[in-house]
């Protein structure tokens, strides 16, 4: 079974994460399958809008930190950054190289897709799942969607793609990080993180309707408008802020490795869920 599906409906490409048994947890195989699907959509002149979806009850539970298909020891393709492979590298070198490529680097690459992207979110959108939604230009969430970044429980100051202050605002970002609590689709709407909240049964229909409306606009105009807003965000410090926090993220990993049994402070998917 492919971990990512690719479909087209007229001018709209639908890229679907397809690990529903693991709540679409993101391993490296999924990362590169997503990148391949996005590349297909970019290269197809007929595609004007890309939707990112998750199969099953949940959009994404975040990074894969405990499934049988976790592939942290598998070489990556190095499409996002020019750096060495992480396999056989020791300690922090290994973690830094891998996460710079498969998490931060890939998310930055996808943010620059020159076609409008829409995250279609239902159920859980946790930690690394937030990253996948945040790189999209728009987010349409179902009423049952919920969000959180609970990694401060690991002593880590947030996920690798640290967009929190820009997508939530500083005070909401601090509340989300300091508490690790879930927040609802309605709260995300109030904070300006999502564009629309719709009934679960209408999620696909409403997202496709929005995509169709956008697809009526000139493709080059859409690309330039997207680039203009992204550049404005970067002028407000998004990229340099992420660079600085990525260093803090890995300082936290290294600290955990010194004072506990591993870089995740001994926590796994099950223990993280139990603490929510």
N, C-alpha and C positions, 0 to 999 in steps of 0.2 A: 504493500500500500504506500502510495506517495505521501510524504509528509506535508506537501503543499499541492493544492489543485489550482489549475488555471482555466478560467472560462471567459467567454465573451458574450455580451448581449449588446449588439450594435456597437456604438462607440464607447462602451464601458467594459473594461476588463475587471474581472473579479478574481482576486488572489485570496485563497482560503487556506488557512493553517489547518492541518488535518491530523492532529494527534488527540482526538477527543477523549480517549481513555486516560490521558494524562493532562487533561484540561489545557491542551495545546501548549504545554511547557516547551520552551525554546532551547533546543540543543544546536550544535554547530550544523548538523545535517539540515535542520529547518532553516537556519540562517542563510545558508547558501542556496537552498531551494527557493526561499523567498527572493533572494537577489536575482536568481535566474528568471523567475516569473516577472519581477519588476522590469528586468532588462528586455524581456519579450514584449511587455506592454509599451515600453519606451520606443522600441524599434518598429512597432506596428503603427504606421501612419493613420490607420483607421481609428485607433484608440485615442480618446480625448480625455478620459477620466479613469482613474484606477481606484477600486474599492478593496480595502483589506478587511477580511472577515475571519472568524474562527468557527470551525465546525463544532456542533454540539451545544451543550448548555452554557459553555463559557468561552469568552474571547481568548484569554490567555492567563494562566496562573504564573507567568513569569519565566525566569531562567530555569532550566532543567538542573536541579540540584539533588536528584535522587531516583530517577527512573532507571530501568534496566538498559535503556538506550542512551544514557548519558555518555557523551563522547569527548570528555575533556582531554583525553590522551591521543586523540586523532589529529593528524596534521590538517591544517586549514589551507585554503587556496590563496590567501593573501591578496584579495582584490581591493580592500579598502585602504590599507596603509602599506608603506614600504618598510617592512621590518622583518626580522628573522622568524622562523617557525618556533613555536613554543615547545614542541616535543623535545624531550631530553635536556631542556634548560632547567636549571635548579631554582628553587624557591620563588622569590618575587619576580625574577626574570620571566619565569614561565607564566605566572598569572598576569603580569603586566602585558606581555606580548599577546597572549590569547584574547584578553578582554579589550585591548586597544583595537584589535581586528574585528572579532566577531560580535562585539557589543557596541562600543562607542563608535568605531570606525564605520561599521555597516549602517548604524542609525544615521550618522551624518551623511553617508552616501545616499541613503533613501530620502532624506530630507531634501536633497537637491534634485530629485526626480523632476524633470521639466513639465510634468503633467499634473493637474490637480489630483490629490489623493484624499480619500475619505475612509476613516476607520469606522467600521460598523460593529458596535460593541454591545454584547449581551453578557449577563452573568459576571464572572470574575474578570477583572483587569488589574492584576497585581504586579507590583515591582517591575520586572522586565516587560510585562504586558503593557505597563504605562509607556515605556519607551517606544514600543511598537505603535501605540496609538498616537503618541505625541509627535512622532515624525510626520504623521499625516497632516494635511492642511486643515481638514475639517473632521469633527467627530460627531457621529450620530449614535446616541446611546438608547437602549431600551430602558423602560422603567425599572426593570429588575437588575440593571447593571450596578456594580459597585466597584470601588477603586481603593487602592491603598499602596503605600510604599513602606513596608514594615521592617526594612533592613537595618534600621537603627537598633533593633533588638540584637543584631549581630555586632553592634559597635561600629557599623559602617554608616557614613553620613548620607546615604542615598544611592540610588542606582547609577550606573556608569554614565548614561545620557542624562546629565543633571540639568533638566529644564525647569525644575520646580518653581523658582521665583518668577520665571517668565510666563509660564502657563497658568499659574495659580495666584501670583502676587506674593510678596514676601511674607505677610502675616499668615495667610492660609498655608503657604509652603511650610512654615515653621510648625504650625499646628499639625499638619499631616505627618511631618517627620518626627516631631517630638512625641506624639502619641502613638503613631503606627496604626491608628484606628482606620477602619473602613469609612469611606464617605460615599453617599448615594449619587445617583445620576442627577437628581434634582439639585443637590449641593454643588456638584460639578458644573451644572448649568448656571447656578447663581454666581459661582466664582469665575465664570467665563471660560472654563476649560473645555466644555463641550458646546456644540452649536445647537443641537436639538435633542429632546427627549421624547420618545414615542412609545406607544404600547408594544409589548414584545411581539405580538402577532403581526404588527405593521412594520417592523423594523426593516425587513428587506425591501418591501414596497416603497417606504418613505425614503430610504437611502438611494434606491434606484431612481426615484423621482427627482431627488436633488441632483444626482449625477447627470441625469438627462437634461435638466435645466442648465447646468454648467456646460454640458457638451454642445449647447447651441452657440456658445461664444467662439470667436476665432482662436485656433490652437496657439498660434504664436503670441497673441495678446495675453492668453492665459499664462503662458510660460513666462512672459516678461512681468506680468503682475505678481506672479508667485515669487520670482526672483527679487522684485522690488521689496516685497514684505520681508522676505528672508534676510535681505541685506540690511533692512532697518532693524530687525531683531539682533543681527550681529553687531551693528553699531551701538545697540543698547547693552552689549557685553555678553551675549549668549555664548558665542564660541570660546572667547577667552575665559569666561566663567567656568564653562565645562572643563577646559584644560586644567584650571587650578583645582577644581573639585575632584577630577580624576586622580590627581596626585594624592589628595586626602583619602580618597577611596582606597588606594593601594597602600597607603600608610596604615590604614585600619586593618587591611588584610594581613600585612606584615606583623602588626602588633598582636593580632589574634593568633597568628602562627607561633609567636614567641610565648604567649601567656596561656594559651589553651591548646587543645589537641589538633586544631586545624585552622585554616584561614577564615572559616565561617563560624568561628567560636563554638564549634561542636554542634551547631544547629543544622537540621535538614528540613525537607519539605514538611514532614509530619510534625516535628516539634514547632516549626514556625506556625503551622495551621493551628495547633493546640493553644498557642499563646495569643491568637487573635481574638 
